[in-house]
């Protein structure tokens, strides 16, 4: 994704694994990041180590049995049979999901995150904690690949060593984590700057979207340079085919950095790809086997397909898709959080405040989010990826003058790659479907224009839907109204069972305040004070409302000053001093207001600019 243009005229079984693993890693990172480790635990480190190793051992035994049984069943059929290839991929999928469940057990029940956080030097660097945490899941994946190797060779008739199979999978899939590593490291470093403070850019929804989008664009531009080195790619050596390919690219005016040998799986995979959107950092990748098995014209068709990905900027579209996912995820999280927080069962979990109950609460919130993520990647992004492949196929046929060489490339790859002609995936049409589509071009010369128009319309609808949903889920008054309604419902349910709970009345007042229902907020704060008159937050908040309420009939400046003084006597915080200064200002005491706000500025560690603006207002009052 961040490292490739989306495929070519090739076998796609390994790309299925890569794209699936993108989703797996997102889920695993979510599991790790939302978990709340306890402040202390009674079980020793040896317990965590024993339980993690025992789980891994049982998983390894199951993997060996599952793939062994699959291979024995397959050997009774013809090698390379399509049904066996599908069964193999299904088995990998099931075991990957099983690995995610075991990983969740290690995090939530075996205290993995607690012990990782206890490693000296990692407390303030979430990127290092995450790398340590995700290494366990990578270990599970390596176990799957180790025991899958014999079945893999049988399914796809590939001559590659087990060691190369495992290391190639690691090399192929670990770049999935590169964007997360870089982004998390940047967040760690920005945590030391004003940008991370409550009023900073990164704590605002639009700021996060802008930051994340800018980061993705920069990553798409520069990451290919590092990924091709990670994969061990080298410039395509001098040969007749290499000269023909370079000459072909020059003839069509396509700019790129280099054509590289792709040594993935010892170069024995029949595949190609493209990385990068900027010519200086754009590479075309071709494996040795593909170079050997295809004719010059067929190789040109493969390269023309990759040129299609570059011409239509498919990588840039993927940036929009990931930003769309971020926007949806952020908005849905708030709604699901509010919904579960107001359900009686989950209220009990959340209000207890222990790490165990908090983890259970966040797991419940995450489940619908994971389902939404599956639907988004599988059906929304997958839809565009499949049709981008068709667009690149058509571009290949146009550059070659006719679809013949493109079709022959596909057919030859399907035959030599284990009879996978009719094997589809969620992000690619099957080779058979792609061939049938290309044959339509021979009868319908307007197919290219219609397909391009179809994608333009589809993407326009997608953008309209994402802008609408993004606004609704993150910025709209309707979304706020839904969220507040859910929270109010939950608070009122709790108050019906516990009417003398001061904290519940305080929370109810805060929600009313946020909703702009100032009269109801004042009543709720007053009710809290009748239950306990020594609540500094309630005193301060009520004072602020009585002095600043938009409806002047709700104001009571004198009472606000009494409440604000009492709150400050209990806690001389900058926030409380600001309220006191506002009350002095409203009652006509500018000098006292200046003294209070000056003390707030002296004590404040954040929000200083706001307090200085307040001082300017009070100073102006004093000059009148």
C-alpha positions in Angstrom: 0.0 0.0 0.0 2.4 2.7 1.1 5.1 0.9 -0.7 3.5 -0.4 -3.8 1.2 0.7 -6.6 -1.3 -2.0 -6.1 -0.2 -5.0 -8.1 0.3 -6.0 -11.7 -0.2 -8.9 -14.1 0.8 -11.4 -11.6 -0.2 -14.1 -9.1 -1.7 -12.4 -6.0 -1.7 -15.0 -3.3 1.2 -13.3 -1.4 -0.5 -9.9 -1.9 -3.7 -11.3 -0.3 -1.5 -12.1 2.8 0.0 -8.7 2.7 -3.3 -6.8 2.4 -4.9 -9.0 5.1 -1.9 -8.4 7.4 -2.5 -4.6 7.1 -5.9 -5.1 8.7 -4.4 -7.6 11.2 -1.7 -5.1 12.3 -4.3 -2.3 12.7 -6.4 -4.6 14.9 -3.4 -5.7 17.0 -2.2 -2.1 17.5 -5.7 -1.1 18.5 -5.8 -4.0 21.0 -2.5 -2.9 22.5 -3.1 0.8 22.6 -6.6 0.8 24.2 -5.6 -1.5 27.0 -5.1 0.0 30.4 -2.4 -1.7 32.4 -2.8 -1.8 36.2 -0.7 0.4 38.4 0.6 -2.8 40.2 -0.1 -6.5 39.9 0.2 -9.4 42.3 1.4 -12.0 39.8 5.2 -12.2 39.1 6.8 -11.7 35.7 7.3 -15.5 35.5 3.6 -16.0 35.3 3.3 -13.7 32.2 6.2 -15.4 30.6 4.9 -18.9 31.3 1.4 -18.1 30.1 2.6 -16.4 26.9 5.0 -19.3 26.1 2.3 -21.9 26.8 -0.2 -20.2 24.6 2.4 -20.0 21.8 3.3 -23.7 22.2 -0.3 -24.7 21.9 -0.7 -22.5 18.9 2.3 -24.0 17.2 1.0 -27.5 17.8 -2.4 -26.5 16.4 -0.7 -24.9 13.3 1.3 -28.1 12.7 -1.8 -30.3 12.9 -4.0 -28.0 10.8 -1.6 -27.6 7.9 -0.6 -31.2 8.1 -4.2 -32.3 7.7 -4.7 -29.8 4.9 -1.7 -31.1 3.0 -2.8 -34.8 3.4 -6.2 -33.9 2.0 -4.6 -32.0 -0.8 -2.3 -34.8 -1.8 -5.3 -36.9 -2.6 -6.1 -34.3 -5.3 -4.1 -32.8 -8.2 -1.3 -30.5 -7.2 -2.2 -26.8 -7.8 -5.9 -27.5 -7.7 -7.9 -24.3 -7.2 -9.9 -25.7 -4.3 -6.8 -26.5 -2.4 -5.4 -23.0 -2.9 -8.6 -21.6 -1.5 -8.5 -24.0 1.4 -4.9 -23.0 2.1 -5.7 -19.3 2.2 -8.8 -19.9 4.4 -6.6 -21.8 6.8 -4.1 -19.0 7.0 -7.0 -16.6 7.6 -8.4 -18.7 10.5 -5.1 -19.1 12.2 -4.3 -15.4 11.8 -7.6 -14.5 13.6 -6.8 -17.1 16.2 -3.4 -15.4 16.7 -5.1 -12.1 17.2 -7.3 -13.7 19.9 -4.3 -15.1 21.7 -2.5 -11.8 21.5 -5.5 -10.1 23.1 -5.3 -12.7 25.9 -1.7 -11.9 26.5 -2.4 -8.1 26.7 -5.6 -8.2 28.7 -5.2 -11.3 30.9 -1.5 -12.0 31.1 -0.4 -8.4 31.8 1.9 -8.1 28.8 1.6 -4.3 28.6 2.3 -3.9 32.3 5.7 -5.7 32.0 6.6 -3.9 28.8 5.9 -0.6 30.4 8.2 -1.6 33.3 11.2 -1.9 31.0 13.6 1.0 31.9 13.5 3.9 29.4 10.3 2.9 27.6 7.7 4.7 29.8 7.7 7.9 27.8 8.2 6.4 24.3 5.0 4.7 23.1 6.7 3.7 19.8 9.2 1.5 21.7 6.5 0.0 23.9 4.4 -0.7 20.8 7.3 -2.4 19.0 7.9 -4.6 21.9 4.2 -5.4 22.2 3.6 -6.2 18.5 6.7 -8.4 18.4 4.6 -11.2 20.0 2.0 -11.1 17.2 4.8 -11.1 14.6 6.0 -14.3 16.4 2.6 -15.8 15.9 2.8 -14.9 12.2 6.2 -16.5 11.9 4.8 -19.7 13.4 2.0 -19.7 10.9 4.4 -19.3 8.0 6.8 -22.0 9.3 4.1 -24.7 9.4 2.3 -23.4 6.3 5.4 -23.9 4.1 4.8 -27.4 2.9 1.2 -26.7 2.1 2.2 -23.4 0.4 4.7 -25.3 -1.9 2.0 -27.8 -2.7 -0.7 -25.2 -3.4 1.3 -23.0 -5.7 4.1 -25.3 -7.0 6.8 -22.9 -5.9 10.4 -24.0 -5.4 11.6 -21.9 -2.5 13.3 -22.8 0.8 11.4 -22.6 4.1 13.9 -20.1 5.4 13.4 -17.9 2.4 9.7 -18.3 2.6 9.6 -17.0 6.2 12.2 -14.2 5.7 10.5 -13.1 2.5 7.2 -12.9 4.3 8.8 -10.8 7.1 10.5 -8.5 4.6 7.3 -8.1 2.6 5.0 -7.4 5.6 7.1 -5.5 8.1 7.0 -2.3 6.0 3.3 -2.3 6.9 4.5 -1.0 10.3 6.9 1.7 9.0 4.2 4.4 8.7 3.0 3.6 12.3 6.5 3.7 13.6 7.3 7.0 12.0 4.0 8.6 13.0 4.1 7.4 16.6 7.7 8.6 16.9 6.7 12.0 15.7 3.8 12.1 18.2 6.2 11.1 21.0 8.5 14.0 20.0 5.7 16.4 19.5 4.5 15.5 23.0 7.4 17.7 24.2 6.1 20.7 22.3 3.1 23.1 22.8 1.3 21.3 19.9 0.4 18.5 22.3 -1.2 20.8 24.9 -5.0 20.9 25.2 -5.2 24.0 23.0 -2.7 22.6 20.5 -3.2 21.6 16.9 -3.0 17.9 17.6 -5.9 18.0 20.1 -8.4 19.3 17.6 -10.2 17.0 15.1 -9.3 19.1 12.0 -5.7 19.4 13.2 -5.4 15.7 13.5 -6.8 15.2 10.0 -4.5 17.8 8.5 -1.5 16.4 10.3 -2.3 12.8 9.4 -3.0 13.7 5.7 0.3 15.7 5.4 2.2 12.8 7.0 0.7 10.3 4.6 1.6 12.4 1.6 5.2 12.9 2.7 5.4 9.2 3.5 4.1 8.1 0.1 6.7 10.4 -1.5 9.8 9.3 0.4 9.1 5.9 1.8 9.7 3.9 -1.4 13.4 4.9 -1.2 13.8 3.1 2.1 11.4 0.2 1.4 13.3 -0.9 -1.8 16.5 -1.0 0.3 14.8 -3.0 3.0 13.7 -5.5 0.4 17.2 -5.7 -1.0 16.2 -4.5 -4.5 19.0 -3.8 -7.0 19.0 -2.1 -10.4 18.0 -4.5 -13.2 21.2 -5.7 -14.7 22.2 -5.3 -18.4 20.3 -7.6 -20.7 18.3 -7.4 -23.9 15.0 -7.5 -22.0 16.1 -4.8 -19.6 17.2 -2.6 -22.5 13.8 -3.2 -24.2 11.9 -2.3 -21.1 13.8 0.9 -20.5 13.4 1.8 -24.1 9.7 1.2 -23.9 9.3 3.4 -20.8 11.2 6.2 -22.6 9.0 5.8 -25.6 5.8 6.3 -23.6 7.3 9.2 -21.7 7.0 7.7 -18.2 9.4 9.1 -15.7 10.8 6.9 -12.9 13.9 6.5 -10.8 14.9 2.9 -11.8 13.7 -0.6 -12.7 14.7 -2.9 -9.9 15.1 -6.7 -9.4 12.6 -7.7 -6.7 14.3 -10.6 -4.7 11.1 -11.4 -2.7 10.8 -15.2 -2.2 14.3 -15.6 -3.8 12.9 -13.8 -7.0 10.9 -16.9 -7.8 7.6 -15.3 -7.5 6.0 -14.2 -10.8 5.1 -10.6 -9.9 5.8 -7.0 -10.4 4.9 -3.7 -8.7 5.4 0.0 -8.6 6.3 2.3 -5.7 6.0 6.0 -5.4 4.2 9.0 -6.9 7.1 11.4 -7.5 9.4 10.4 -10.4 12.6 10.9 -8.3 11.4 8.3 -5.8 9.3 6.0 -8.1 10.5 2.5 -8.8 9.3 -0.4 -10.9 9.9 -3.8 -9.4 10.2 -7.0 -11.4 11.1 -10.5 -10.1 13.7 -12.7 -11.8 11.1 -15.4 -12.6 8.9 -13.0 -14.3 11.8 -11.7 -16.4 12.7 -15.3 -17.4 9.2 -16.7 -18.2 7.7 -13.9 -20.2 8.6 -12.7 -23.6 9.7 -9.1 -24.2 6.3 -8.0 -25.4 4.6 -9.7 -22.4 7.1 -7.9 -20.1 6.2 -4.6 -21.8 2.6 -5.3 -21.1 3.4 -5.9 -17.4 5.4 -2.7 -17.2 2.6 -0.8 -19.1 0.2 -2.0 -16.4 2.5 -0.5 -13.7 2.7 2.7 -15.8 -1.1 2.8 -15.6 -1.0 2.8 -11.8 1.5 5.7 -11.9 -0.4 7.6 -14.6 -3.7 7.5 -12.7 -2.1 8.3 -9.3 -3.6 5.2 -7.6 -1.2 5.6 -4.6 -2.5 9.1 -4.0 -6.1 7.8 -3.9 -5.0 5.3 -1.2 -4.0 8.3 0.9 -7.6 9.6 0.7 -8.9 6.1 1.6 -6.8 5.9 4.7 -7.7 9.5 5.7 -11.4 8.6 5.2 -10.9 5.6 7.5 -9.4 7.9 10.2 -12.2 10.4 9.9 -14.8 7.7 10.2 -13.0 5.9 13.1 -12.6 9.1 15.1 -16.3 10.0 14.8 -17.7 6.5 15.3 -15.5 6.1 18.4 -17.2 9.1 20.1 -20.7 7.8 19.4 -20.0 4.2 20.4 -18.2 5.4 23.5 -21.2 7.5 24.5 -23.6 4.6 23.7 -21.8 2.0 25.8 -21.1 4.4 28.6 -24.9 4.8 29.0 -25.8 1.1 29.1 -26.3 -0.2 32.6 -23.9 -3.2 32.3 -21.1 -1.1 30.8 -21.8 1.8 33.2 -20.9 -0.5 36.1 -17.7 -1.5 34.3 -16.7 2.0 33.5 -17.5 3.6 36.8 -15.6 1.0 38.8 -12.4 2.5 37.3 -10.2 -0.6 37.7 -7.9 -1.5 34.8 -9.7 -4.8 34.3 -13.2 -3.3 34.0 -11.9 -0.3 31.9 -10.3 -2.8 29.5 -13.6 -4.7 29.2 -15.4 -1.5 28.5 -12.9 -0.5 25.8 -13.1 -3.9 24.2 -16.9 -3.6 24.0 -16.4 -0.1 22.3 -13.8 -1.5 19.9 -15.9 -4.5 18.6 -18.3 -2.4 16.5 -15.4 -0.3 15.4 -13.5 -3.4 14.1 -16.6 -4.5 12.3 -16.9 -1.0 10.7 -13.2 -1.2 9.7 -13.7 -4.6 8.1 -16.7 -3.3 6.1 -14.7 -0.2 5.0 -11.6 -2.0 3.8 -13.3 -5.0 2.4 -16.2 -3.3 0.5 -15.2 0.3 0.0 -11.5 0.3 -0.5 -11.6 -3.2 -2.0 -14.1 -1.9 -4.6 -11.7 0.8 -5.8 -8.6 -1.5 -5.7 -10.3 -4.0 -8.0 -11.4 -1.4 -10.5 -8.0 0.3 -10.3 -6.5 -3.0 -11.5 -8.9 -3.0 -14.4 -8.0 0.6 -15.2 -4.3 -0.4 -15.2 -5.1 -3.5 -17.4 -6.9 -1.3 -19.9 -4.0 1.2 -19.9 -1.6 -1.7 -20.6 -3.7 -2.8 -23.6 -3.9 0.8 -25.0 -0.1 1.3 -24.7 0.6 -2.0 -26.3 -1.8 -1.2 -29.2 -4.1 -4.2 -28.5 -4.9 -6.4 -25.5 -3.3 -9.5 -26.9 0.0 -9.3 -25.1 -1.7 -8.2 -21.8 -4.0 -11.2 -22.1 -1.2 -13.7 -22.9 0.8 -12.4 -19.9 -2.1 -13.0 -17.6 -2.8 -16.5 -19.0 0.8 -17.5 -18.8 1.2 -16.3 -15.2 -2.1 -18.1 -14.2 -0.8 -21.4 -15.7 2.7 -21.2 -14.3 1.6 -20.0 -10.9 -0.4 -23.0 -9.8 -3.5 -22.8 -11.9 -4.9 -19.8 -10.1 -6.8 -18.4 -13.1 -10.2 -18.3 -11.3 -8.9 -17.5 -7.8 -10.3 -14.0 -6.8 -9.5 -11.9 -3.8 -11.2 -9.1 -2.0 -8.9 -6.5 -3.6 -8.4 -8.1 -7.1 -10.6 -9.6 -9.7 -9.5 -13.1 -10.7 -7.2 -13.4 -13.7 -10.0 -15.0 -15.6 -12.3 -12.0 -14.9 -9.6 -9.6 -15.9 -9.0 -11.5 -19.2 -12.7 -11.5 -20.0 -12.8 -7.8 -19.4 -9.9 -7.2 -21.6 -11.5 -9.2 -24.4 -14.4 -6.9 -24.3 -12.0 -4.1 -25.4 -11.5 -5.9 -28.7 -15.2 -5.5 -29.5 -15.8 -2.2 -27.7 -13.2 0.5 -28.3 -15.0 2.9 -25.9 -14.6 0.6 -22.9 -11.6 2.5 -21.6 -13.4 5.9 -21.6 -16.5 4.4 -19.9 -14.4 2.6 -17.2 -12.5 5.8 -16.5 -15.8 7.8 -16.3 -17.2 5.1 -14.0 -14.2 5.5 -11.6 -14.5 9.3 -11.7 -18.2 9.1 -10.8 -17.5 6.5 -8.1 -14.8 8.5 -6.5 -16.8 11.6 -6.6 -19.7 9.9 -4.8 -17.1 8.4 -2.3 -15.7 11.9 -1.6 -19.2 13.4 -1.2 -20.2 10.6 1.2 -16.9 10.9 3.2 -17.2 14.7 3.5 -20.8 14.4 4.6 -20.1 11.5 7.0 -16.9 13.2 8.2 -18.8 16.4 9.0 -21.7 14.6 10.6 -19.6 12.3 12.8 -17.0 14.9 13.9 -18.3 18.4 13.6 -22.1 18.6 13.2 -24.5 19.8 15.9 -26.5 16.7 15.2 -23.6 14.4 16.2 -23.1 16.4 19.4 -26.8 16.3 20.1 -26.8 12.5 19.7 -23.8 12.1 21.9 -25.2 14.4 24.6 -28.5 12.7 24.5 -26.9 9.3 25.1 -24.9 10.7 28.0 -27.9 12.4 29.5 -29.9 9.3 29.3 -27.2 7.3 31.1 -26.7 10.0 33.8 -30.5 10.2 34.5 -30.7 6.4 34.8 -27.9 6.4 37.4 -29.5 9.3 39.3 -32.8 7.4 39.5 -30.9 4.7 41.4 -28.6 7.0 43.3 -30.3 10.5 43.7 -27.8 11.7 46.3 -24.7 11.2 44.3 -22.9 14.5 44.0 -20.6 13.5 41.2 -23.6 12.4 39.0 -25.3 15.8 39.6 -22.0 17.6 38.7 -21.6 15.5 35.5 -25.2 16.2 34.6 -24.7 19.9 35.0 -21.5 19.8 32.9 -23.4 18.1 30.1 -26.2 20.6 30.2 -23.6 23.4 30.2 -21.9 21.9 27.1 -25.3 21.6 25.4 -26.1 25.3 26.1 -28.9 24.4 28.4 -27.7 26.9 31.0 -30.8 27.0 33.2 -30.8 23.2 33.6 -27.0 23.3 34.3 -27.5 26.0 37.1 -30.2 23.9 38.7 -28.0 20.7 38.6 -25.0 22.6 40.1 -27.3 24.0 42.8 -28.6 20.5 43.6 -25.0 19.2 43.9 -24.2 22.0 46.4 -27.2 21.2 48.5 -25.8 17.7 48.9 -22.2 19.0 49.5 -21.4 22.7 49.7 -17.7 22.1 49.7 -17.2 21.0 46.1 -14.7 23.4 44.5 -15.3 22.3 40.9 -19.1 22.8 41.3 -18.6 26.1 43.1 -16.3 27.3 40.3 -18.5 26.1 37.4 -21.6 27.5 38.9 -19.9 30.9 39.5 -18.8 31.0 35.9 -22.3 30.3 34.6 -23.8 33.0 36.9 -21.5 35.6 35.6 -21.3 34.6 31.9 -24.6 33.0 31.0 -25.8 34.4 27.6 -29.3 34.9 29.1 -29.0 37.8 31.4 -32.0 36.7 33.4 -29.9 33.7 34.6 -27.0 35.8 35.8 -26.3 36.7 39.5 -23.0 38.4 39.6 -23.0 38.9 43.4 -23.7 35.3 44.1 -21.0 34.3 41.5 -18.4 36.3 43.4 -19.3 34.6 46.7 -19.0 31.2 45.1 -15.8 32.0 43.2 -14.1 33.3 46.4 -15.0 30.1 48.2 -13.7 27.9 45.4 -10.4 29.8 45.3 -10.0 29.5 49.1 -10.2 25.7 48.6 -7.9 25.5 45.5 -5.9 28.4 44.0 -5.8 26.9 40.5 -5.4 29.1 37.4 -8.9 28.1 36.2 -10.5 29.0 39.5 -8.6 32.3 39.7 -9.8 33.1 36.2 -13.4 32.6 37.3 -12.8 34.8 40.3 -11.2 37.5 38.1 -14.3 37.4 35.8 -16.6 37.7 38.8 -14.6 40.7 40.1 -14.7 42.3 36.6 -18.5 41.8 36.4 -19.0 43.4 39.8 -17.0 46.4 39.0 -13.7 45.6 40.7 -11.1 45.9 38.0 -8.0 46.1 40.3 -9.0 42.9 42.1 -9.7 41.2 38.7 -6.2 42.1 37.6 -4.6 40.8 40.7 -6.5 37.5 40.4 -5.6 37.0 36.7 -2.0 37.9 37.3 -1.8 35.1 39.8 -3.4 32.8 37.3 -0.8 33.7 34.7 2.0 33.1 37.2 0.7 29.6 38.2 -0.5 28.5 34.7 1.5 25.9 32.7 -0.9 26.0 29.7 -3.5 28.3 28.3 -1.3 31.3 29.1 -2.4 33.1 25.9 -6.0 33.0 27.0 -5.2 34.4 30.4 -3.3 37.2 28.9 -6.3 38.1 26.7 -8.4 38.1 29.9 -5.9 40.5 31.5 -6.2 42.8 28.5 -9.9 42.9 28.9 -9.7 43.6 32.6 -7.1 46.3 32.1 -9.3 48.0 29.6 -12.1 48.1 32.1 -9.8 49.7 34.6 -9.0 52.5 32.3 -12.6 53.5 31.7 
